[in-house]
């Protein structure tokens, strides 16, 4: 087990940022850690990396307990905070050599060149960090998180504020790195999660509210409601659908296009109804909720 969180709570005065949070992330997984602003994502990540202590509970990384004094455990963790803290007056190579020195890396010059190539910094590597675009600063942040070859990578909003091209580039880089490491990724971009994460954990108001594989994310809602979209050959009245048991709602969204919400798969009954009522079905398909819709429903529950 790469990351194990057991009953972690965090108090800031009277405010409870985390409330009995527990989850596990296995070796080699890329897991999306999702939640609205203020849900406790960054706090949880800072506790896992040992930057701040929890009020109660325990955290393990590679079966070693984590606390704010555990310097050795940080050798196994790479961390990119949401607000990427860089020394803007330092040159790219100078900064990476400085970080590598903190980790006492052997052959530091060779390792810096490896990181520059891996993160696509070659073109900008002779510049001061302060002269780089935000996209390239994020690459520098990733390079410093990877330079000591950690087994666990914690990334807090790694593509925040980047343009679409930069997002794709950083996403591809994370996917490549994730082939050999355990990655915990915080983001608000649902397409990013669907593209690279095998599993999602959703936190809201300091508590874990959902956990599921990305592929089976719809299971999070624990809902039996099935949505079917159909296009008919002519206009009909919604009362026609009342003949089918199990339909909760029939909504005409445009022209002859209908959205049917039901407790079961009613496609066969709709075909039979079409024959009975003498109308044709031009198209019919089951509609799955997007990860973004699932996220909104779960985090907006009271």
N, C-alpha and C positions, 0 to 999 in steps of 0.2 A: 504494500500500500504506500503510494507516494505521499498523499496528504490525508490526514485523518483529523477531523474536528469534532470534539466531544463536548456538548453542552456549554458552548462559549457564550458568555454575556459580557457586555461592555457598557459601563456607566460613565457619563460625563456629568458629574454633579447629580442632579435628579433625573436627567434625561437618559433613557435606556436606548443606546444605539444598536445593540445586539441583544437578543433575548433567547437564550438556550439554543444556540445554533449548532447543529450537528450535520455532517456529511462526510463522504469519503470520495477520493479521486484516485483511481488505480494508475499504476505505472503505464506510460505510453498513451494516456487519454488526452484529448483536447476538449476541455469542458468550458462551456459558456456560462459565466456567472452574471445573471441578469437581474435588473431591478430598477425602479424609478429613482430619480435623484433623491438622496437622503435616506435610501433604504438600508444602508449599512455595508454596501459593497466595498468601498475603499477602506473602511475601518477593518473589515474582515481580512482584507488582503494585507494590510499593515501588521495585523496580529500574526498572520501566517509567516510573514517575512521577518518577524522579530523586531520591527521598528517601534511598535507600541505594545504594552502588555494588556492582556485581557483582565477583566475584573474577576471572572471565575471561569471554570472549564479548562480543558486542555487541548493543545494542538500538537500533532506529530507530523514530522516530515521525514520520510524514509525511516520510520520507526524510532526516530529520535525526538524527544520532547523539545518544543520550541519555547523559549522565553526571551525577554529583551536582553538578557546577559549572554545568551548562547551565540557567541561569535562564530564558533566553528560550523554551526549549522548553515550559516549564510554562504559558506563555500559551496553548498549544494543547491542554492536558490539563486535564480536570476530574477531581478525585479525592475520593471519599468513603471514608475508611478504615473498617475493621471497627469500631473503637472511635471513634465520632464525636467528635472533639475540639472542643468549643465553649466559649466564654466564658460561663459560666452567669449571671454578674452583668450581662451586657449585654442590652439590649432587642433584639428581633428586627431591627427596622429599623437600629438602631445597629450591630449586628454585621455585617449585610449591607453597610452603607455602609463599614464598616471594611475588609471584605474587598475590596469594589470599589475602595477607595482604594489597596490594595496592588497592584491590577492597573492602576491609573491609568485607570479607565474614565471616559469622557466622559458627562455628564448622568447622574451616578450615582444621583440621587434617582429619576429616571424608570426606570432599570434595576432598582433595588430594588423598585419597585412592580410591574414586569413579573414579577419572580421570585416575589414574594409571591402574585400572581394565578396564575401557572403552577403553583406548588407547593401551592396551596390553603391558604395561611397567613393569609388575610384576618382570620378570626375571632380568631386568637391573636397577631396582629402587634403589638399594643400591650403584650404581656407581656414580662417578662424570660425569657430562655431557660431559666433554672433552674426556672421555674414551669410549663414545658410538659411534656406527656406524652412518652413515648419516641417515639410515632408522629410527633408534631409536631417533635420534635428532629431526627428523620430527615429531615423535610421541609426544615428549616433547613439541614441538611447538604447535601441535594441542591441547595438554592438557592445555597449558597456554591460548590458544584462547577460550577454552570451560569452563574454571574453574569457571567463574562468571555467567555461564548459560545464554549467550546472545541469543537474538531472531534472530539476523542477524550474519552470518558468512562470512567473506571475506577471501578467500584463494588464494594467488598469487603463482602459480606454486608449489603446495604442494607435487608433486611427482618428481620434477626435480632432476636428478642425482641418482635416486634409481634404484635398480636392478628389474627385472620383478616380482619376488616374493613380494618384498617390495611394488611395485606399486599396485599390486592387494590387498594387505592387507590395505594400506592407502585408496585406492579407496572404498573398502568395508566399512571401518570406516566412510568415508565421506557420503556414501549412507545411513548408519544407522542413523547418526547424522541428516542428511537432512530430515528425516521423521518428525521431530518436529521443524525444523528451516528453515529460508530462507538462501540459500547458493549462493554466487556469486563466481565462480571458474574460475581462469585463468589457461590455460594449452596449451601446444603444442601437446598433445597426443590425437589424434582424437578418438581413441578407448575408452579413458577415458570419453570423452564427450558423445559418443553414449551410454556408459554403465550407466551413472548416471544422465545426464542432460536432463531435459524435454524441454529446450529451449536454443537457442544460440543467442548471439549478437556478431557480427564481427566488429571490429574497424580496420581502416587502415589509416595511415597518419593523425591520430588525429580526424578522422570523423567516425561515425557509417555508415557502408556501407551495412549491412544486419542484419535482425532480423527475426527469424522463429523458430517454434518448431523443435526439433531434428528429429522427425518422418517425417516432411514435408520439410526437409532442401533443397531438390531439387527445391522447389519453389523460393528459393533465386535467382536462375539464370534467372528467368522469361523467360525461353527458351522453345519453343515448339518442339525442336528437340528430336526425339525419336531414341534410339539406339537399334538395334536388332542384336543378334548374331545367326548365323545359321551354321549348319554343313551339307554338301551335300554328296551325294553318289559318285559323280564324279567331275572332274575338268571342270569348265565352264569359259567362258570369261566374264569379268566385263560388257561388252556391253549388255549382256543379260538382266541385271537389268534396263537398260534404258527404257525398255518397261513399267515399272511401274512409273506412275506419282507421284511426291512427294518425290522420293528418291534423297537426296542431294549427297550422296557418297556411293559407294560400295567398301569396302577394303578387299582384301584377306590377312588375317594375318598369316595363316598357313595351308598348305595342302588344304583341302576343307572347311576350316572354314572361314566364311565371317562376317564382321561387316558392317551392313547397317545403315546409318544415314538418317533419313527421317523427313518430316514435320508432318506426321501422322502415325498412326499404320497401317503398310502395311503387316501384317502377312497373312491375307487372300489373298491378291494379290500375295504374294510369293508362297503360296500353289497353286493358280491357274496357276502361271507361271511354277511351277514344273511339273504340269500335261501337260501343253502345250509343254514344252521343253524336256519332258521325262527324268527328273532326280528326285531322291528321296531326301526328307529332313530327315536326321537322328536325328537332334535336332534343336530347335528354342526357343529362350527366349529373353524377353526384359531385357536390362541391365540398372540398375540404377547407377548413379554416386555416389561414396562414399563421405562421409563428407570431407575427405581429399582433394579429387578432387575439390569439391565445394569451399572449403576454398582457394585453390590455384587459382582457376579461379577468384574468387571475389577479392582477395587481389593483384592479378597481373594485374588487369585492370588499364589502364592509365587514 
